[in-house]
Amino acid sequence: MGHSAAAGHGGGVAQGPGTAHADGGSGPGHRPAQGTASPAGTALAASPHTPPAPAASAAAPATDDEHDPDDEDTTETPLPVIPPEDGAAAPSGTAPASAHPPAPDATAPTAPVPAPAPAPASALGDTMAARARSLLVPVADAEPRPAAPPSVAPVLPGRPVADRPQVRAPGPVQGEQFGVACPWCATPNNPDRHFCMRCAMPMTLEDRSSLRLPWWRRLFHRNREAHWAGDRPRLRRTFDRILSWVVAAVVLTLVIIAGVNTPAAIQATRDHFAKRAPVAPDSFAASRSYPGHKPELAFDKINNSWWGPGVSQSGEGEWIEARFDEPTRLLDLIITSGTSVRPDQLTQSALPHRIKATITLKDGKTTTREIVLDQSSGGQRRAFRVGEVTKVRFTIESSYMASPSKQVSIAEIEFFGPSSANAT
């Protein structure tokens, strides 16, 4: 009876030889109780990686024969101890090593200690999960793989361009080995073909030279060769034909005009570049003359002698004439107005303004030139290009400074022709 009580109080200290001492000693059949504090139990509870100490069970005495030894909790088959989580209090089954329970009174009645409730399955599962998590090695999250560069670089949009046509060089065309030869390119063809399979020309060489074309086709299409197959003739429209006729007429007119005026153009070119030489007339004449101022004084090459008609006002209709025994070519003309070349003597007489030159050629034909003079002193040069001249008459049409007390006067008239040095 006393042995059973000793065995039932696994958590206290028994008063007998076979009981465990309070200082942690052990005797035969001693088994640490769940509520007993021991250094080994404290160390096991502190380290989760160390196997926990076996927990005592008070289900039955150690010497009870009714229970199978294999069903009892022994030191060989301990139950796992749930480790405390971080920040949580120690389980109630463990106590500090320094806390010793008080010794039970020998006279107090003993009662069996109730067995601790088994750990729930969820607690065991959490423990195993915690242990498994402690064994895991942290691995960094997988970084996203960079996108592969495109095989074709992006470009700006452009205007669509059609593919260039592939031009194939004409190669030899093989026809029938013993076919009919084309009269144009000598390519063998099937006997039933009417046109060559290579040049598309007719297989029969017709002589069309004997065919007579209409007159209008003979007029514009003489000796025109037939176009080869593939050669597109130029299209001719009505407007093109009219424009061609107009252009042809203009060109023909220009050619005729150039042909007629070619000699005159050549002579004008020579006159332009020819050297000048003075030409003196052989005889003189005038409509009327002022006493002492005859017409020959206007051709004596003295600039202070002059000719005047002897009438006042502008002297309109009065004339002076120079005559040549031999036909002479004249290039330039110099006329000096007034009575002298001195500017202070310009107001002494009226000055000619417009003069009409009547030119008589050797064949008797006459031509006129209009000469306009300035109101200034000195000689005034004018172009006077005429050929084969026999007589020149100058008729006064208007004058400067005309008045009843003045008459028009001309100091000098000089002619210039081509120099004999031009011939050399």
Disulfide bonds with the S-S distance in Angstrom:
none
